[in-house]
Amino acid sequence: MEHPRVRIYLDDQPQPIIDQARPTEAALDTSTLDDGPHHRTSRLQGEYGHEGILVMRFQIHNGPDIIVA
């Protein structure tokens, strides 16, 4: 039996920004990211080795400008 883990990757980085035992909480400081599209991939591993993958796409706009849509 394996230890349940959460690994979170940002964009296409090969190393996770978070690699912790479950359960866990994660926070992302978006001020360090460039403006534009990004994605976060969460790889969730259960105690029996099964893995689930969740990809979340998001848009960053850190600038002082106002966006009117």
N, C-alpha and C positions, 0 to 999 in steps of 0.2 A: 504494500500500500504506500502510495506517495503522499507527500505533503501538498495540500491544495495551495496554488499560487496564482497571483495576478501579475501579469507583465503588460505594461503599457508602452507602446511605441509611438513616437511623433513623426509624422510624415514618413519618409522612407529610411529613417535612421536604423542602422543594424542593431544598436544597443538600446535596451529599454530605458525610458526615463523613470520608470517605477518597476521594481521587481520585489514583491513582498508576499508574505504568507497571507492567505485569506482568513478571516475577512479583513478588509483594509479600506481606507479612504484615500482619495487622491485629489490634489489641487494642482492647477496649472497656472503659472504666472504668464498671462498673455502679453504683458508689456515687453517681454524678451523676444517675442516673435515678430517677424516682418509682417506688415499688412498684406492681406491677400488670403487666398484659399489654403487650407491645411486639412490634415486628417489625422485622427488618433485611432490606433488599432489596439484593442484590448484582447489579450489572449488569457483565457481563464482556464486553469487546469484543476480538475477535480481530484479527489483522493484516490480514485482508481485509474488515473492517467488520462481520462477522456478530456478533450480540449474543446472549448467553444471560442469562437472569434467574433468580435463585434467591431465594425469600422464605423466611425462617426466623422462626417465631414463638417467643417465649420469655417467661417470667414472671420478674419481679424481686421479691425480698424482701430488702431491705437491713436491716430492723429487727432489734433484738436478740431479738425474740420467737422462740419455737420453734413450728414448725408441726407438728401431729400430724394425719396423714391416715389 
